[in-house]
């Protein structure tokens, strides 16, 4: 078996990894593993062992065990749920977190943010104090800002979270200069840069705070003016430097945005029906994703952008418009990485995206952006461990670290797609064989077909 330790870009052929009580106690020449006579031996000959992957932005919108099994079968051993409202309030995500940690539920390590914070839920300092108190009492793994908060309340929330040592992640604060957004410790979605400017230009053009605040045309106009700014290399370099200097992490989740051109094109939308990964989605979710009238991206964006583009005398198709943006965002991912911004890997799997599988689609986009497979895997392993403050315990395959790894059939450093060729997973002290993972996938597919 070849070990990919992820300590640096190297491989260690013909090795064995010895685990006791969920911790790596030795990494030895494979010929010497027989000395561990009382151990259970797993044959990894001809395969590659890499650290378990972390999906740092998920939403659990399906039966929890199905969601967990899809991630395990994809080699994802840590997920960060960014929406406690997932499941329509019928799922106790903190209880799921505890159950997985206790070993009573099979699944990847489950991290959970607090409720999504919006401008209509954070209207006073009392609301801020309530969020901070509840975050401590319930021990959420992060505070999540979703909407635009007032400058005063945003400052109070950031300051309070810092004082209490809470992680705080979220969407950009569009009505304020970029520097304010960068006060969080992790920003979600690379496309947020389409809706923020270095100064107050975006908020001013979108007319935040004025009587017609909420007028979609104001927001779209500000966004439309921001696109050529981001296409300008000099301006983009200033944005990238601001981000790098701040020390913030960024979780691009580009896969969710890159699906928009697919949804708005008749040809590519029709082809989605043949995607074999969709068989794992519950039938109702799958039908909705493939229905022109119910797919919210297609049904919502096509009429709005068709009208808006004509209103600004832009005769691009809606697909071409979003393809243009995807090109900008791919460029930004590469430039952020090159500037030293620590990137995380997250799927935000929604619509016609399947949990687990979408993590690999996101990693393929990193490579398309210009990162090497090693740099991409580092984002999905080392960077997530560092963000979580546990690099001494996780992120690489080293003696003394948590036994949390994936066996794959071919070298992912040669081709990132090989990371999806999962042959086995070890996490939470348990080995999931290839046969076990296949059974779990088959069960999910059968259950999904029966779900209305």
N, C-alpha and C positions, 0 to 999 in steps of 0.2 A: 504494500500500500504506500502511496506517495502522500506525504503530509504537506499541505500548503499552510504554513503557520501564520501568515499575514503580518509577521514582525517586519519583514522586508520582502521585496519581490524575489522569492526563491522557492524552491521545492526541496523536499527531503525524501528521496526515494527509499523504498524497502524499509519502512519504519513501522513500529507498532506503538499505539498510544494506550497506556495503562490507566484505568480509572478505578477509584475506590470512593464510595459514598458521594458520587457526583462530582468528584474533583480529580483532575489529571495529576497522577503521582509519578509518572515516568513516561518518557518518550525514548524508546530503545530500538536498536537494530532489530529488524523483524526476525532475524534468525535466533535472537535471544529471548523471544517472547515465551518460549516453551517453559522457561524457568518459573513462570507464574502458573503453576500446575492446577491450582484450585480456582482459577479464573474462568469465566465464560469467554471463549475465543470467537471472535467474529471475523470471517474471512473477507478481507478487503483487497485481495490480490488483483492487481491491474486497475485499481480504482484510486480516487483522489479524495483526501479528507480536508475539508475547509471549515472555518468557523461557521456557526449558524448565522443565518441572515436576520436582520432586524428591519421590519417594516414600521417606520416611525410615524406613519399617518394612515390610520385605517378607520373605517366605520363598519360596525358589526350590525348589518341590516338583515341578516338571515338567521335561521336557527343556530344558536351558538356553537353546538358541537359540530355542525356542518362547516361553519366558518373556521373553527379551530383545525379540523381535519384537513381542509383545503390548504391552510397555511403550513401545517406539518408536512404534508405531502410535497410541498414546494420548497422545503428546506428553510422555512421561516420559523425561527425559534423564539423571537420576541416581536410582539406587536404593540403599538401604542394607539389605543382607541381615543380618538379626538372628539367623541360625541357621546356623552352619557345619556342623551335622549334617544340613541339608537334603539330600535325595538319598540318605539311608541310608548315608552315609559313602562313597558311590561317586563323588561329585563333588568335585573339588579347586577350591574357591571362590577360593582365592588365585591359582591358575593362571588361572582365568577373569578375575579382576580384572586380572591382568597382560596377558592376551591382548587384552582390550578396550582397555586403555590403550595397547597397542602398535599397535592398529588391525588386528590379524589376526582379530578376532572382532567382528562388528557387534553393537552393543548400547548401552544407556545406560551412563553411568559407573557402575561397580560397586564399592560400598564393602562391607566385610565385618567383622562383629564376631567376637570370639573365641567359643569354646564357651560355651553357656549354663551359668552357675554355679549349682549347687544345694547344699542343705545337706549332702547325702550325698557331694558331690565336694569341698567345701571344709570339711575337718574339723580342720585344724591350720594353724599359721602357715607351715609348710613348703608346704602347698598354696597359700596366698596368694602366697608368694614364687615358686612355680613359675608361677602364672598371670601374675604381673608380668614374670617373665623371658621366658616364651613370647610374651607380648604384644609385648615389645620385639623379640625375635628374628624373629617372623613378621610384624611390622608390621600387626597387625590395626588396623582403624579405630576400634574401641572395645572395651572390656570390657563384657560383658553379664551382669548379675545377674538370674537368673530366680527362684530360690527364696529362702526366708527363711534368712539366715545368722545365726550367733550374733553378739551385739553386739560381742564382742572381735574376731572375724574380719572382720566387716563394717567396723569402724573401721580395722583394719589394711589392708584392701583399698582403702578410700577414700583413706586417708592415702598409701599407696604409689602409687596411681594419680596423685594430685595431685602428688606429688614428682617423678614421672617424666613428667608432662605428658600422660598418657593420658586419652582420653575414657572416661567410665564411665556407662553407661546401664542401665536395668532396671526391673523391677517393684517395687512398694512393699514395704517391710519391715514386715509386718503386726504383728509382735509388739512393735514399738518405736513410740514417738510419731512423728507425721508429720515432725517436724524432722529425724529421722535419714534418712528416705527422701530428703528434700530436699538431702542432701549430694551426691547424684549430680548430674551436669550435665544429664541429660535423663531424664524419667520416661515410661515406656511405658504406654499405655492409660488413658483417663480413668476407666474403671470401677474402677481401683485405689483410688480414693477411697471406694468402697463398703466397702473392707476395711481401712481405716486410720482411726485417730482421732488427734486432736491430742495427747492424753495417752496413757497406757498402757491405756486402757479396752478397746480392741478386743482387744489381746493377752491381757489378763486374762480377758475373757469367753470368748475362744476357748480359754483354758487352755493357751496355748503353754508348753512346758517342763514341764508336769505329766505324770503317768503316762498320762493319756488323751489326750495330744497326738496329733493325727491323727484324732480322733473328728469325723466330718463334722458331726454335730449341734451340737457346740460351736462350730465355725466358722460354721455357718449361723445359729445363735442370735446370735452377735456381729454378724454381717452384717445380720441382720434388725433388730436394735436400732439399727444405724447408719443405716438408711434414713430414719427420721423426723428424726434429727439433721441429715442433709443437706437435708431439706425445710424445716428451720428457717432462715429468712433470716439471722438474727443469727449462728448458728453457722457457716453457710456463708460469711458475710462474713469471719469470723475465719480459716477455712481458706484462703480465697482470698488474704487479706492475708499469711498465712504463706508461701504459695507465691510471691506477687509479691515479697516482701521477700528471698526466698532467691536470686533471679536464675536459677532453674532453667528449662530448657525443658520443654515438655510435648508429647508426641505422642499425641493422643487415640485414634486408630484406632477411632473410634466405630462405623464401618461394621460391624466384626466383631461387636460387641456388639449393635448394632441389628438384626442378622439373627436373634437368638435368638427374638423374638416371631414372626418369620416361620416359623422352624423348628417351633415348638411348637404352631402353629395348623394344624389339618387343612386348612383352605381355602387359606391362603397357602402352606403347604408343597406342596400339590398344584400350585399355580400356578407354582412354580419350574420345572417341567418345560417351560414355555413361554418361559423366559427365553432370548433368542437369544444372549446372551453366553456361556452355558454350553457352546456348541458348540466353544469354543476350549480347554476343559479336556480332558485325556486321558480316554478313555472310562471307564477304571476309576475315576478320581476323580469323574467326573460321575455314574456309576451309584451310587457310594457316597453322594454328597451327596444324591441323590434317593431313597434307600432309607430307609424309616422305621426299619428295624432297624439300619442301618449308619451313618446320619448321627449322629455322636457327640453333637452338641448335642441333637438330639431324643431319641435313645435314652437319653442319660445324664441329661438335665435333667428331662424330664417325670415319670418315676417318682419321682425324688428330691424334686423340689419339690412334687409333688402330695401326697406323704406329709408333708413338712415343714410346708407351709402349714396343713394340717389339724391338725397337732400343736400349732400355736400359735393355733388357732381362727381362722385367716384363711381365709375362703371365696372369696377371689379365685381366678380361673383362673390357671394358670401364665402364660398370655399376658398377662393384665392386670398380673400382678406385674412382669414384665419391661418392659412398656410404661411402668409407673410409674417404673422405674429409668431408662429411656431419657429420659424427660422431665426427670428430675433431672440427668442427664449433659449434655443439651443446654443446660440452664440454666447448669451449671458452665462449659461451654466459653465461653459468652458472657461470663460474669462474670470468668473468668480473662483473657480477651482485654481486656475493659474495664479490668482492673486493671493491664494492661501485661505480663502473662505472655507470653513469646514462644511461640507455638504452632507446631508443625510439622505437616505433613500426611503421614500414613502409612496404608496400607491393611491390612497384616497379612493379605492376601487368603488365605482358607482356606475350606473348605467350598464352598458354592455362590457363591463370589466368583471373578471372573476377573481375573488380574493386569492392570494397566493400566487397565482399565475401572473397577476398584474404587477407583482413585485419584479418579476423577471422582465416584463415589458418595460418597466421604468429603467431597469439597469441597462437594457439595450439602448434606450434613448441616451443614457449617459455616454455610452460608447459612440453613438452617432454624433453626439456633441463634440467628441474629440478626446474624451478621457480614455485611458487604457483600461483593459479588463482589471488589472491589479488596482488601479486608482478607483475604479467603480466598486470593486469588492471591498476596498478599504472604507469607502463611504458607508457601505451596508454592514460593516462589522466593527472596525476600529473606531470610526467616528461616532457611531451610536453609543458605544461603550464609554467613550470620553464624554459625550454629552450627558450621559446619565451619571457621570462621576464614579464609574466602576471599572475603569480600564485596568485596575490592578486585579480584577476578578474575571474579566470577560473581554471579548473582542479579538483575541488571538488564541492559537493553540500552543500553550506553554505550561510547563509544570507549575502546579499551584493554582491554576485558573479553573474556572467552572468547566465541566465537561459538557460542552454545548456545541455540537458540530454536525456536519452533514457529509455523507459519503456520496460522491457523484461519479458517473461513469467515465468522464473524460476531463481533461485539464481546462478549467475555466479561465486560466491565464492565457490560453491560446485563443479561446473563443468564449465570450461571456455567456453565450447560449448554452454552453456545457454546464453551467451552474444549475440549469433547470432539469438536468438528467439525474434526478435524485434517486439514489439506490438505498438510502437508509438515513435515519436521523437519530441522534442521541441528545436528549434533553430531559431535565428534571429527573435524572438518574434512571431513565428508561430508554431502551433501544427499540426503535420502530424499524422493522425490516422492510425491504422492498415489497415483499408479499403483503405485509400488514398495511403499508401505505396504499397499495393498489386496492385492497379490500375496502379501505376507508373511502377512497375515491369512488369506488363502485357503489358503496352504500349512499354516499351523498347524491350521486347521479340518480339513483333509484328513488330516494326520498324527494329529490327536487321535482322529478316527473310527477310525483303524487301530490305536490303542493299546489294549491290554487291561490 
